[in-house]
């Protein structure tokens, strides 16, 4: 059966509120399906996202002496992601050839 805690339990050694932890797991258990993701060859954890940020963002925007405004950084990162994603660069240019391209104001 399930244990119900009526009062907040606090572990002074660790600074952990167990009720908070229990509530978190109850609310997010559906997101904790690592075994199923692993079987389906899906990434587990944030390593893929962090590696992408390092390759796409940090390598381009964080060089010595570089300063970017949000608009310029956004444009550069858009082009960079197109060039790093297989097939997207060609797909982008075929749409430009087909529909044209307008610059934002």
N, C-alpha and C positions, 0 to 999 in steps of 0.2 A: 503494500500500500504506500501511499504518498504521505509524507510527514508534513504537518502544517505547523508553522512557527508563528506563535501569537505575538511574541515580543522580538525586538531587534536584537540579534546576537552579534556581539562585537568581539573580535580577537585583538587584544591590545598589543600582542607581539608583532602582528602583521598589519594592523590597521585595516582589517577587512571587515566589512559589514556583510555577513552571510546572507541576510535577507536580500540585499542588493544583488549579490551574486546569483542567488536562486531565481530571483525575478528575471535577471538578464538571461539565464539559461532557459527559463520557461518561455520567454518572449522570442528567443532567437534560435531555438533548437532546430528549426527547419532550415536554417542557414549553415548548420554544422553537419554537413553530409559529405565529409572528406572522402570516405571510403567509396561512396557512389561516384563522386567526381573523379577519383583516381581510376576506377574501372573504365570510365568513359573517356579517359585521357585528357581530362580538363585540368587546367592549372589550379593548384591548391596554394593558398596564401597570396602574399603580395609581391613575390619575387619577380613575376613577369611584368607587373605594373612598374615596379621600381626600376627594373632593367630598361624598360621602355622609356621612362622619364630620363634616365641617365643618358641613354643613346640619343634620344630625340631632343630633349630640352636642354639638359645641362651641358652636353658637348657643344651645342651651338650657341647658347645664350650666356654661358658663364665663363667665357674666355677673359683673359687679363685685360682690363681697361674697357670692357664692353658695357655699354649702358643702352637699354632699350626702352622705348615707349610701348605701351600695351598694344597699340595698333600695329606697329612695325614687328614686334615679337610675334603677334598673332599671324601675320602674313607669312613670315619666315617659317614658323612652325607648321602652318598649313602646307606649304610647299614641301617642307621636310618630311612630313608624314605621308604625303602623296608619293614621294620618291622612295620611301622605305617600305611601302606596302605594295606587294606584288600585284601588278595589273592596274593599280589605281592611277598611276601617272598617265598611261595610255588612255584609260577610261576618261580621265579629266579632259585631256586634249581632244578626244573625239567629241565630247559634249560641247567644248568651246567651238570646234569646227562646225558642229551642227547647229548650235543655238546662238553663238556669239558670246561675248563677254562684256559685262558692264562693270565699271569700277564703282565701289561705294563712295558716297560723298563724305 
